[in-house]
Amino acid sequence: MLIMILQLLIVLGALWVGSRYGSLALGAISGIGLALLVLGFGMKPGTPPTDVIYIIIAAVTCAGIMQASGGMDWLIQIAEKLLRKHPGRITFLAPLCTFFLTVLVGTGHVVYTLMPIICDIALKKGIRPERPCGVASIASQVGITCSPIAAAVVAFVSISNANGFDITIPQVLMVSIPACLCGLMAAATASYKRGLDLDKDPVFQARLKIPEQRDYIYGSGATTLDKVIPVEAKRAVFIFLAALCVIVMFAAVPSLLPSWDGKALKMNIVIQIVMITAAALMIIFCKASPKKAVAGPVWQSGMVAVVAIYGIAWLADTYFSNYMGEMQSMLTEIVKEYPWSIAFVFFMVSVLINSQGAVVVAMLPLAYSLGIEGTVLLGVLPSVYGYFFIPNYPSDIATVNFDRSGTTVIGKYLLNHSFMMPGLICVTTSTIVAYLLSMLIY
């Protein structure tokens, strides 16, 4: 037992140190923990999550090529037009825009261009930017469990099918999308009157009295409306959307897939083929530059996610696979009595692991081994997002920097930050609604 605890501390220590450095360090420092467990303690190494990694590479390559073609600018421009048309409703519309951008592209890193626009619209309308910005940043990550090409969704389906719970991507989205939308609207409602109005905020008013600060806050207006979107960019978006439709079609009607020896082609392979094909079509017909794609934020952040998931999930699988029997004996009685309590485990692991896909890959096999039914695990899927709890994720940090008013903050005591309240409300509400939907539908 002492050795088991010591090895767990090594795993947690590697994750904690990696989260302090962020970015590639999460995966690389997980390698130190893996080396200590395998080479130091002689543990049998687990299995790297290659299927998930391949899917991320294919999806991010396709999204990165679309960004290089200018297609992402068109999507952001459409979102901006909607927000500027209804500025008074920005606290509700901003999270919807960031949510659906993530659902379409499969990564939350596409919203950085939209965040300054959200702040600018709020300031010009006299709305405290913290209100829409905080929940919009949360929404950009919540959309991951609702995207047909996100690693978390595909991993959930493939692992569930391997453990006897036959479910498809569209069936997962039938639960996760309405549940997460309910969570986001609950968080937006709670944020609608959050904090003091700008004209009553003494800190903000004091900053306005300083000419340099006033010029900084109101002097620049972020916008994409002055960009001319070429026809090739729009064509790239249509190719991308068509690829998504093809993926959903094959997932909904598996009989359309080719089969060999009675076994149909797996969806993880289908996603990779379709995404890579779509990327090639964009390069050929949409003047998308591969060099520009590689230099873009979507492709770069996606490759960082690959390294992070590679190290984190491999480290976690090594530990849990070696102690599966002990884990089952410790947790079986609890999950038999309260199977939904696995949601707390998912959430706590996600606080340490800045990747929903990595949480699913690392923890879902353990959950199935404990005898938890697939319907329960589908119901608690939104709980794999907990990394807003400690505000060190790039989208949260970027949102703080984009808010020129200074109302979106990381508090003095670290945990009293602008994302805590909307994050907790959203994840709690989403998980409850998803659990009820899963029980009713399946």
Secondary structure by P-SEA (a helix, b strand, c coil): caaaaaaaaaaaaaaaaaaaaccaaaaaaaaaaaaaaaccccccccccaaaaaaaaaaaaaaaaaaaaaaaaaaaaaaaaaaaaacccaaaaaaaaaaaaaaaaaccccccccaaaaaaaaaaaacccccaaaaaaaaaaaaacccccccaaaaaaaaaaaaacccccaaaaaacaaaaaaaaaaaaaaaaccccccccccaaaaaaaacaaaaaaacccccccccccccaaaaaaaaaaaaaaaaaaaaaaccccccccccccccaaaaaaaaaaaaaaaaaacccccaaaaaacaaaaaaaaaaaaaaaaaaaaaaaaaaaaaaaaaacaaaaaaccccaaaaaaaaaaacccaaaaaaccaaaaaaacccaaaaaaacccccccccccccaaaaaaaaaccccccccccccccccaaaaaaaaaaaaaaaaaaaaaacc
